[in-house]
Amino acid sequence: MHSEPSPRDIIVGRGWGHTSADTMDKVDPRNLQEGAMVMARLLLRLANQEERIAEHTPLEDIVKHLEETGMRKTLEKEKKWHPHIVR
């Protein structure tokens, strides 16, 4: 989903996306409807697919990867590092 930038947004910068001004009043209803339709088709296809989408990755492997790539530090700074809490 995206918004169509105004001419001013093109000159000034990135527009509303991913800012505190990125609120529902800026959503184009047709764009939202089209996005919902695409997502519904995707979910139906995935739900009816016989083979697995991917193999399960053990939590230990994910944690190890995040530590090796330096993402653990970033996630800790953002207070998002809590790998052992089940969501």
C-alpha positions in Angstrom: 0.0 0.0 0.0 1.3 3.4 -0.8 0.1 7.0 -1.3 0.4 9.1 -4.4 2.8 11.9 -3.8 1.7 15.5 -4.4 4.0 17.7 -6.6 5.1 19.4 -3.4 6.1 16.0 -1.8 8.2 15.2 -4.8 10.2 18.5 -4.4 10.4 18.4 -0.6 11.2 14.8 0.1 9.7 11.5 0.9 6.2 12.5 1.9 4.1 11.1 4.8 5.3 7.4 4.7 6.8 6.1 7.9 6.5 9.4 9.7 4.3 10.5 12.6 2.1 12.1 10.0 1.4 8.7 8.4 -2.2 8.3 9.5 -5.3 6.6 8.1 -6.8 9.9 6.7 -4.1 9.7 4.0 -5.1 6.2 2.8 -6.7 6.0 -0.6 -9.8 3.8 -0.2 -9.3 2.2 -3.6 -5.6 1.5 -2.9 -6.7 -0.1 0.5 -9.3 -2.2 -1.3 -6.9 -3.4 -3.9 -4.3 -4.3 -1.3 -6.8 -6.2 0.7 -7.9 -8.2 -2.4 -4.3 -9.1 -3.2 -3.7 -10.2 0.4 -6.8 -12.3 0.5 -5.8 -14.1 -2.7 -2.3 -14.7 -1.3 -3.7 -16.1 2.0 -6.1 -18.4 0.2 -3.4 -19.7 -1.9 -1.1 -20.3 1.1 -3.9 -21.9 3.1 -4.7 -24.4 0.3 -1.1 -25.2 -0.7 -0.3 -28.8 0.1 3.5 -28.5 0.4 5.2 -26.6 3.2 6.2 -23.0 2.4 9.5 -23.3 4.3 11.2 -25.5 6.9 11.0 -24.5 10.5 14.0 -22.6 11.7 14.9 -23.4 15.4 15.0 -20.4 17.7 18.7 -21.1 18.5 19.6 -20.7 14.8 17.7 -17.4 14.5 19.4 -16.0 17.6 22.8 -17.1 16.4 22.2 -15.5 13.0 21.1 -12.2 14.6 24.2 -12.2 16.9 26.6 -13.0 14.0 25.2 -10.2 11.8 25.3 -7.6 14.6 21.5 -7.2 14.7 21.3 -8.2 18.3 22.9 -4.8 19.3 20.5 -2.9 17.1 17.5 -4.7 18.5 18.7 -4.2 22.1 19.1 -0.4 21.5 15.6 -0.3 20.1 14.4 -2.4 23.1 13.2 -5.1 20.7 15.6 -7.9 21.8 13.5 -10.6 23.6 14.1 -13.8 21.7 12.8 -16.1 24.4 9.4 -14.5 24.8 6.8 -16.4 22.8 4.5 -14.2 20.8 
